[in-house]
């Protein structure tokens, strides 16, 4: 399906781009801050808010063994281990109902990325309208199956996905008749290098899998989102933070509210520039239609004389006879006197 809705928002080949503000862990464990972020994202004209639904215990183990320690080369090297990182970043389950109610009250769409089956159950109880499968969950097949059974729209991030894993995920979704699928090109690096974006995958996804496609962007500029929309992206997701100096687990690669607003404005302007693809002269260009050339008298021609290539010329402006008739009128005799700069009319020729 290439045209469907997430709640009341149309998404499809002929719809405008669906722009998502990913809140992630930028709330810093403060539910009042998350409410401020929601209002700021709405003001910045985001189409939707996205949460991440997990607890530290549903996403990892509380262990200090080597496998669970934070790599010292990552931006999160100050955190003790994975469990403590996710404890710091997670959005508590008990907040979700309040967040969904707050979004409903303030008329902005909200959905989430569940990271295990219990998260899906929670979100289903809140009537979550769509689900995002995060890049690291692409091989979490029980989770994908659980999501598939809801038959709700599914957005899949592909930053860590092989071709086979993408196809396995799509196969599971379709097995349960979950056909509203969007694949997002993504680079799972924070921030991610612009030169690694490979945005043409957005086109490849649509052609190969007959699904909508878009971009989950972790770069620090708007080049990738704008280029993505230009080549057909129907979903853009960016991490969002408030317009202040507060630091959080994801703040270093997130857009603040002003930057996000600017991105949305640029995307909307770009969409108008893309147009409908029809081969036609634009409305504003028609005002200058007569700057084209036409056939004028270039030397005085007396009544009864013959039109030749020496006494007419193709010049600007375009009020006279179209140049396509130049050879057709050569050799014709005039019925009236014609002076330099006169228009050529068929009724003046024998």
N, C-alpha and C positions, 0 to 999 in steps of 0.2 A: 504494500500500500504506500503510495507516494503522496497522498493527501489525507490528513486526518487532524484530529484536535487533541491537544493536551488541555483538559478542562475546557475553557472557552477560547483558547488560543489556537488559531489555525496554523498548521505547519504543512508545507507542501511545495511542489515544484513552482507554483505560481504565487506563493505567499511570501511575505517579507521574512527576513531572517529572524529567528527566535533567539533572543539574547538572554543568557543566563548569568546571574551573579552568584558565584560559588562562595558561600560564607566560610566554609571549612572551620579552622580553629581560630579565626581572627576575632572571635568574641572574647577570648581570654578568660573563659569560665564565668562570664558575667551575663546573665540572661537579659538584664536591662541594656547591656551593650548590643546584644544581638537584636533587640527590638529597634534600637537606634540604627543599626545597620540595615534592617529591613526597610525602614522608612527612607533612609538615604538611598538605597538601591531603587526603590520605587520612584523617588524624585529624580534619580539619574536615568529613568526610563528603561530599567531592566524589564524584560517580559516575565521573568520568574526568578525566584529565590531557590537556591539549592543547598540542602544540608548534607551532612554525612552522618549516617546512623550506625554507630558501633559503640562498644565500651572497650576498655583496654583488655578485658578478659575474653571478649568475643573476637578479637582481632589478633591476639598474640598470647604468649605465656609470660608470667612474671618470673623471669629467670635472668641470672647474671652470667650464664654460660656464653661462650664466645659468639655463638650464632645469634644471640639476642642483644648483643651490645651494639651501640650506635657506631657506625664507621666514622672515624675521626676526620675523614675527608669530606663529610657531608655538612650541609649548613646547620644540622641539628646535633653537632658533635658535643654540645654542652649537656645534652640530656644523658641520663644514666644508662638507660637501656630502652628497648622498644616499648615496653609496658609503660614506663613513665612518660615517654613522648606521647603515646596515645591517650594516657590519662590526662595530660595537659591539654591535648588538642580536641578531645571528644566533646560531642554535644550530648549531655545526659539524656537518657531515655525519658526521664520525668519532665524534661523541658518540652518535649515534642508536641504534646497536646496543646500547651500554652502557645507555642510558636505557630502551630497550624491555626489555632483560633485567632491569634493576633493578625496573621496574614489574611484570613478570611474577613475579619473586621475592617482591615485596611485595603481590601480589594487588590491583593497581589497574589499571584499564583506561587505555590510552594510545592516542591517535591524533594526527593532525597536519593542518595546512594546508600543502599543497605549493604552491610558487609558480612552478614550471615543470615540464616533463616529466621532467627528470632527478630531481627531488625525488620524483615519483610512482614512478619506477623504484626508487629507494632504499627508499622506504616499502613498496613491494610486496615487496621482498626481505626485509623485516622482518615481513611478514604484518600490516601495518597494517589494523585492522578497519573503518575508516571514514575519510572524507575531509571536510575543511572547505574550502569555497571562500571565501576572504577577500573582503571587499567590493571592494577595488580590482581583483580578478582576474575580475570578472563579465564583462568583455569579452575575456578571454583564452580564446578559443574552443578553440585547440589543447589547452590545459591541461584544459579542461572535457571535451573529447572523450577525452583520455587517462584521466581519472578515470572517465568514464562506462563505458569498456571494462572496468574492474575489476568493475563491477556491484555494488560495495559501497555501503553507505549513504552518502549525500552530504548534508552540511549546507551551506546557502548563506546567507551573510550578504549583506544587501541595502542596506547603508548608502549605497552609491554607485550603486545600480542603478536604471535606468529600468524601467518596466513592460515595454517591449519586450525589454530585456536579460534580465530575469528569465525571460520567456517563451522567449527564444532558448536560455537555459541549460537550462531544463526540456525543451525540444524535443530538444536534443542528448542529454541523459540518457536520455530515453525512446526515442530512436532506437536506442540500444545496450542497450535493455531494462534500464536502471538506474532502477528505480521506487521505491526506498527514499529518498525525498526529504524534507528538512526545510528550510523557509524561515525565516530569522531576521530579524525586524525589527531594525534597527540604525541608530544615528545615528553616522556616522563623524567625530566630533569628540571631542576629548580634553582634559578630560572633556566629556561631552555635556550640554546643558541638558535638564532634566526636561520643560520645557514643549514640547520638540520631539519627544518620544518617539513620539507618534502610535501608541499601543499597539493601537488598534483594527485596525491593519493585520494584526495577528496573526490576528484573526478573518477578515479579508478574504482573506488568503493561503489559509487552510484551505478557505473556501467557494469561492473562484475557481479554485484549482488542485487541490483535493482532495488536499492534502498535509498532513503535520504541520507545525506552526509553533511559533515561540518567540521568544526575545529574546537578542541579543548586546548586553550592556549596558555602557556606558561612563560612566554617571552615578556620582556619589559617594555615593548613598544606595541603600537597598533598596526604595524606593517602586515603581520601575518593575518590578523582578523580581516583587514580590509581586502587583502589579496584573496583570501578565502572566499569572501562574499562575491568578489568579482568573477570567480570561477565556479560559483554555484553553491557555496555552503549555505545550508538552511538553518544551522544552529551554530552559535558561537558561545562558548563558555569561558569566563574569565574569573579569577579569584578577586574578591571584593573586600575592601576594608574602609573604615571611616577616614575622613579627611583630617587625620591628626597624626601625631608622632608616636603613638603607642605601638610598641613592638609586640609581635606574637609569633607563633610558630610558622606562619605563612606570609607575614606582612612584607617580607623582603622581595617577594615577586608578585604581590597583589596590586591591583589598581585601586587608588583611593577614589572616593565618590566623584570628585571633579574629573579625574582622568577617565573614569568609567563613563561618565556623562558625555565627555568629549568623544569617546570611542563610539557610543551609540549614535550621536549626532552625525559623525563622519560616515558610519555605516548607512544611516538613513539617506544621507545625501548621495552616497555612492549608489544605493539602490535606485534612486530616481535617475541617476546618470546612465545606469545599465539599460533602461528602456525595455521595449518589447521585442526588439530584434527585427521588426519589419523594415523592408527596404522602402523608405519614403523620405520626403523632404520634411524637416522639422518645421513646426509652427513659426518659430522665430526666424528661421532661414528664409521662409517664404516672403518675408518683408524685403529681402534683398534679392529676390528672384531676377530682377531686371539688371543685376550687375553681370549677368551672363551676356554672351555676344549675340548679335543678330545682323542681318544684311542691310546696309545703308548705302545710299548714293554717295560715291566718293568724287565724282566729276560730273559737271552739268550734263544732262541728257535732254535733248530737245524731243518734242513730240514726233513719233515716227522713227526715231533712232533705235538702234539695237543695243540691248543689254550685253555687255562684255565683262570679262574679268578685270578690265582696266577702269571701268566706270562704277563698279560697285565693290564693296569691301565688307568683310566680316569683322565687326568691331563691337565694343561696348558702347552703350547699354543694350538691353535686350528687348526694346519696345517694338522693333521692326520684325521682319520675316525671319523665321528660324533658319540657321545655317544649313540645315539638311536640304533646303530647297535651292542652294547656291547653283549647282550644276543644272537644275531643272529650268531656271529662269534665264540662263545664258542663251542668247540667240533670240529671245523674245523682243518684240518692238513695243515701245511705250505709247500709250494713248494720250499722255499729257506731258508737259514739260516737268522735268525733275531737277532740283537743285541739290548741291552738296548738303548732306545731312538729312535729306528727306527720307522718310520711311518707304520701303518697298511694299506695295500691296498688289495682290493678284488682279484686282479689278482695274488697276492702272496699266496692265499689260495686255497686249493683243493675244 
